[in-house]
Amino acid sequence: MNTGRKRSALSYIPGYANNAVLQLIIFSAVAYVILSLIWAVMMLVYQSDANFNQYFIPNLALPAIAVFKGHWWTIFTYGWLQYPHGFWEMLSNMVWLYCFGSVVQMLVGPKQVIPLYAYSLLIGGILYLLAQLLPGELGKPPHTIGLFGPRAGLIAMAAAAVTLTPKYRFYLTETFSIPLIVLAGIFGALMLIGSGFFLPVIIMLLGGGLTGYGYIRLLQAGYRPGQWMYQVTEAIAGIVTPNENASWKNNNRKRNEALKKTYEPKTGISQKRIDEILDKILQKGYNSLTPEEKDTLMKAGKE
């Protein structure tokens, strides 16, 4: 693998259908806008965000472990949302996600990005809760009403990118580049400062980083830890999306039978030849037949 090439992951953006990083960014942006609109409406109606903090945050953000039992589903929601009044934080998070996620996507494919991201949020959230069981000040969580944000997922992407290609460089110009490992180090330092040095948050970040490292090692060993996610979604899509080919064949079954009854084999014309011509009509239409095939079909249909 030539990790010293000058073509950077920042130099192109694949199409949406094949760009899991872009899908994550768009999903996060839409979720942020929806939550912000809810917050803004409640601020206008109640002139305070007290109701928003009372009814929305406890049911979406990761709470203190003492009340987690009554809000267990937040382990699956906290990392996909960000505080409505944190636009610049959200924007910077998406920039980091694209920087590291695009490298991962380029090297292992788009189908590994979302599972890696989801696993890291889940494991980071679990470790955040478990860390609160530490005695005294060690297990003290931040002074917030709930934990929002994809920090564990971002750390996982950075760790995965470094694990895959530690010598990779981002070429911002033809002559100026930034080593990936330096960028990851700067990002890690910013995340550490942003944690407020609360141990549960630091352990969550470590959990995300270890998840990113472990996921790549599993891929390199031949395992596909995220494959089941796409198998499930494809199975669901197969149920709710009509199979056009099957529907087309089913709708033309009677026509096929009628055609075969009409065109019985005559002397010198085999049934196999007639079947081939009929199949061609069903697949491409009558106009696709050659003059010789039309003549053969006409002869076979005569009394």
C-alpha positions as CSV (number, residue, x, y, z in Angstrom):
1,M,0.0,0.0,0.0
2,N,1.4,3.3,-1.1
3,T,0.6,5.6,1.8
4,G,2.9,8.3,0.7
5,R,0.9,9.2,-2.5
6,K,0.0,12.8,-3.0
7,R,-3.7,12.1,-3.6
8,S,-5.4,12.9,-0.3
9,A,-8.8,11.7,0.9
10,L,-9.7,15.4,0.9
11,S,-9.2,15.7,-2.9
12,Y,-12.5,14.0,-3.9
13,I,-15.9,13.2,-2.6
14,P,-17.6,9.9,-3.7
15,G,-21.3,9.8,-4.6
16,Y,-23.8,9.7,-1.8
17,A,-24.8,6.1,-2.3
18,N,-21.2,5.0,-1.9
19,N,-20.1,7.5,0.7
20,A,-21.0,6.3,4.2
21,V,-19.1,9.3,5.7
22,L,-21.2,11.7,3.8
23,Q,-24.3,9.8,4.9
24,L,-23.3,10.2,8.6
25,I,-22.6,13.9,8.2
26,I,-26.0,14.5,6.5
27,F,-27.8,12.4,9.1
28,S,-26.1,14.3,12.0
29,A,-26.8,17.7,10.4
30,V,-30.5,16.8,9.9
31,A,-30.8,15.5,13.4
32,Y,-29.2,18.7,14.7
33,V,-31.5,20.9,12.7
34,I,-34.6,19.0,13.9
35,L,-33.5,19.2,17.6
36,S,-32.6,22.9,17.2
37,L,-36.1,23.7,15.8
38,I,-37.8,21.9,18.7
39,W,-35.6,23.8,21.1
40,A,-36.3,27.2,19.4
41,V,-40.1,26.6,19.3
42,M,-40.1,25.7,23.0
43,M,-38.0,28.8,23.8
44,L,-40.6,30.9,21.9
45,V,-43.6,29.3,23.6
46,Y,-42.3,29.1,27.2
47,Q,-39.6,31.8,27.1
48,S,-37.3,29.3,28.7
49,D,-35.6,26.0,27.8
50,A,-36.6,24.4,31.1
51,N,-39.3,22.3,29.4
52,F,-36.9,21.2,26.7
53,N,-34.4,20.2,29.4
54,Q,-37.1,18.4,31.3
55,Y,-38.8,16.4,28.5
56,F,-36.3,16.0,25.7
57,I,-32.8,15.8,27.1
58,P,-33.4,13.1,29.7
59,N,-35.0,10.9,26.9
60,L,-32.2,11.5,24.4
61,A,-28.9,12.3,26.1
62,L,-27.0,9.8,28.2
63,P,-27.8,10.5,31.9
64,A,-26.0,9.8,35.1
65,I,-25.9,6.0,35.9
66,A,-28.2,6.5,38.9
67,V,-31.1,7.2,36.6
68,F,-30.0,5.2,33.5
69,K,-32.3,2.2,34.3
70,G,-35.3,4.4,33.5
71,H,-33.7,5.8,30.3
72,W,-31.8,2.7,29.0
73,W,-32.5,3.6,25.3
74,T,-30.4,6.7,25.5
75,I,-27.3,4.5,25.1
76,F,-28.5,4.3,21.4
77,T,-29.4,7.9,20.9
78,Y,-26.8,10.1,22.7
79,G,-24.0,9.9,20.2
80,W,-26.2,10.7,17.2
81,L,-27.3,14.1,18.6
82,Q,-25.7,17.3,19.6
83,Y,-26.8,20.2,21.8
84,P,-29.0,22.7,19.8
85,H,-26.9,25.7,20.9
86,G,-23.6,24.1,19.9
87,F,-23.5,24.8,16.2
88,W,-19.8,25.4,16.0
89,E,-19.0,22.3,18.0
90,M,-21.3,20.3,15.6
91,L,-19.6,21.8,12.6
92,S,-16.1,21.1,13.9
93,N,-17.1,17.5,14.7
94,M,-18.3,16.9,11.2
95,V,-15.1,18.3,9.8
96,W,-13.1,15.9,11.9
97,L,-15.4,13.0,10.9
98,Y,-14.8,13.7,7.3
99,C,-11.0,14.0,7.7
100,F,-10.6,10.7,9.5
101,G,-13.6,8.9,8.1
102,S,-12.7,9.5,4.5
103,V,-9.3,7.8,5.1
104,V,-11.0,4.8,6.6
105,Q,-13.6,4.6,3.9
106,M,-11.0,4.9,1.1
107,L,-8.9,2.0,2.5
108,V,-11.6,-0.5,3.8
109,G,-14.7,0.6,1.9
110,P,-17.9,2.5,2.8
111,K,-19.6,-0.6,4.4
112,Q,-17.2,-0.6,7.3
113,V,-17.7,3.1,8.3
114,I,-21.2,3.1,9.8
115,P,-20.7,-0.1,11.8
116,L,-17.4,1.1,13.2
117,Y,-19.0,4.4,14.2
118,A,-22.0,2.7,15.8
119,Y,-20.0,0.2,17.7
120,S,-17.7,3.0,19.1
121,L,-20.6,5.1,20.3
122,L,-22.2,2.1,22.0
123,I,-19.0,0.9,23.7
124,G,-17.9,4.4,24.6
125,G,-21.4,5.1,26.2
126,I,-21.2,1.8,28.2
127,L,-17.8,2.7,29.5
128,Y,-18.9,6.2,30.4
129,L,-21.7,4.7,32.6
130,L,-19.5,2.1,34.2
131,A,-16.8,4.6,35.0
132,Q,-19.3,6.4,37.2
133,L,-19.1,3.4,39.5
134,L,-15.6,4.4,40.5
135,P,-15.4,5.7,44.1
136,G,-15.4,9.3,45.1
137,E,-14.4,12.0,42.7
138,L,-13.0,9.5,40.2
139,G,-16.5,8.5,39.0
140,K,-17.9,12.0,39.1
141,P,-19.6,12.9,35.7
142,P,-19.6,16.4,34.1
143,H,-22.1,18.9,35.6
144,T,-24.5,18.6,32.8
145,I,-28.1,17.3,32.4
146,G,-27.0,14.7,29.9
147,L,-24.2,13.7,27.6
148,F,-24.6,14.4,23.9
149,G,-22.2,14.1,21.0
150,P,-20.2,11.7,18.8
151,R,-16.9,12.1,20.6
152,A,-16.4,8.4,21.0
153,G,-17.2,7.8,17.3
154,L,-14.7,10.6,16.2
155,I,-11.9,9.2,18.3
156,A,-12.7,5.7,16.9
157,M,-12.3,7.1,13.3
158,A,-9.0,8.7,14.1
159,A,-7.7,5.6,15.7
160,A,-8.9,3.4,12.8
161,A,-7.3,5.7,10.3
162,V,-3.9,5.7,12.1
163,T,-4.1,2.0,12.5
164,L,-4.7,1.5,8.8
165,T,-2.0,3.9,7.5
166,P,0.1,5.7,10.1
167,K,2.3,7.3,7.4
168,Y,-0.6,8.9,5.5
169,R,-0.3,12.6,4.7
170,F,-3.0,15.1,3.9
171,Y,-1.7,17.2,1.0
172,L,-3.3,20.6,1.2
173,T,-1.2,21.9,-1.6
174,E,1.4,20.3,-4.0
175,T,4.2,21.1,-1.5
176,F,2.5,21.3,1.9
177,S,1.1,18.3,3.8
178,I,0.1,17.3,7.3
179,P,0.9,13.8,8.6
180,L,-2.2,12.0,9.6
181,I,-0.6,11.0,13.0
182,V,0.1,14.6,13.8
183,L,-3.5,15.6,13.0
184,A,-4.8,12.7,15.1
185,G,-2.6,13.9,18.0
186,I,-3.9,17.4,17.8
187,F,-7.4,16.1,17.7
188,G,-6.8,13.8,20.7
189,A,-5.5,16.7,22.7
190,L,-8.5,18.9,21.8
191,M,-10.8,16.0,22.9
192,L,-9.0,15.6,26.1
193,I,-9.2,19.3,26.9
194,G,-12.9,19.3,25.9
195,S,-13.5,16.4,28.4
196,G,-13.0,18.8,31.3
197,F,-10.7,16.1,32.6
198,F,-13.7,14.2,34.0
199,L,-12.5,10.5,34.2
200,P,-15.8,9.0,32.9
201,V,-15.5,11.1,29.7
202,I,-11.8,10.3,29.3
203,I,-12.6,6.6,29.7
204,M,-15.4,7.0,27.1
205,L,-12.8,8.5,24.7
206,L,-10.4,5.7,25.4
207,G,-13.2,3.2,24.7
208,G,-13.9,4.8,21.3
209,G,-10.2,4.7,20.4
210,L,-9.8,1.1,21.4
211,T,-12.9,0.2,19.4
212,G,-11.5,1.9,16.3
213,Y,-8.2,0.0,16.7
214,G,-9.9,-3.3,17.5
215,Y,-12.3,-3.0,14.6
216,I,-9.5,-2.5,12.0
217,R,-7.5,-5.4,13.5
218,L,-10.5,-7.7,13.1
219,L,-10.9,-6.6,9.5
220,Q,-7.2,-7.3,8.9
221,A,-7.7,-10.8,10.4
222,G,-10.4,-11.5,8.0
223,Y,-13.5,-10.9,10.2
224,R,-16.4,-8.6,9.2
225,P,-17.9,-7.4,12.5
226,G,-20.3,-5.0,10.8
227,Q,-21.6,-7.3,8.0
228,W,-24.7,-8.3,9.9
229,M,-26.0,-4.7,9.9
230,Y,-26.1,-4.5,6.1
231,Q,-27.6,-8.0,5.9
232,V,-30.4,-6.9,8.1
233,T,-31.1,-3.7,6.2
234,E,-30.9,-5.5,2.9
235,A,-33.4,-8.1,4.1
236,I,-35.8,-5.4,5.3
237,A,-35.4,-3.6,2.0
238,G,-36.2,-6.8,0.2
239,I,-39.4,-7.2,2.1
240,V,-40.7,-3.7,1.7
241,T,-39.4,-3.1,-1.9
242,P,-41.2,-5.0,-4.7
243,N,-39.1,-7.3,-6.8
244,E,-39.7,-5.8,-10.2
245,N,-38.4,-8.8,-12.1
246,A,-40.5,-11.3,-10.2
247,S,-43.6,-9.1,-10.6
248,W,-42.9,-8.8,-14.3
249,K,-42.5,-12.5,-14.8
250,N,-45.6,-13.2,-12.7
251,N,-47.7,-10.7,-14.7
252,N,-46.5,-12.3,-18.0
253,R,-47.0,-15.9,-16.9
254,K,-50.4,-16.2,-18.5
255,R,-49.2,-14.5,-21.6
256,N,-46.3,-16.9,-21.8
257,E,-48.6,-19.9,-21.5
258,A,-50.9,-18.5,-24.1
259,L,-48.0,-17.9,-26.5
260,K,-46.8,-21.5,-26.1
261,K,-50.3,-22.8,-26.7
262,T,-50.6,-20.7,-29.9
263,Y,-47.2,-21.6,-31.3
264,E,-47.0,-25.4,-31.5
265,P,-44.0,-26.9,-33.1
266,K,-44.3,-27.8,-36.8
267,T,-42.2,-29.9,-39.0
268,G,-38.6,-28.7,-39.1
269,I,-39.1,-26.3,-36.2
270,S,-38.1,-27.5,-32.8
271,Q,-39.9,-26.7,-29.5
272,K,-36.5,-25.4,-28.2
273,R,-36.3,-22.9,-31.0
274,I,-39.8,-21.7,-30.4
275,D,-39.1,-21.4,-26.7
276,E,-36.0,-19.3,-27.4
277,I,-37.9,-16.9,-29.6
278,L,-40.8,-16.6,-27.0
279,D,-38.3,-15.9,-24.2
280,K,-36.7,-13.2,-26.3
281,I,-40.2,-11.6,-26.8
282,L,-40.8,-11.7,-23.1
283,Q,-37.5,-10.2,-22.3
284,K,-37.1,-7.6,-25.0
285,G,-40.4,-7.3,-26.9
286,Y,-41.6,-8.5,-30.3
287,N,-39.7,-5.7,-32.1
288,S,-36.4,-7.2,-31.0
289,L,-36.9,-10.2,-33.2
290,T,-34.9,-10.6,-36.4
291,P,-36.7,-11.1,-39.7
292,E,-35.7,-14.8,-39.6
293,E,-37.1,-15.2,-36.1
294,K,-40.4,-13.5,-37.0
295,D,-40.7,-15.8,-40.1
296,T,-40.1,-18.8,-38.0
297,L,-42.7,-17.8,-35.4
298,M,-45.2,-17.1,-38.2
299,K,-44.6,-20.5,-39.7
300,A,-45.0,-22.2,-36.3
301,G,-48.3,-20.4,-35.7
302,K,-50.0,-21.5,-38.9
303,E,-52.6,-24.1,-38.8
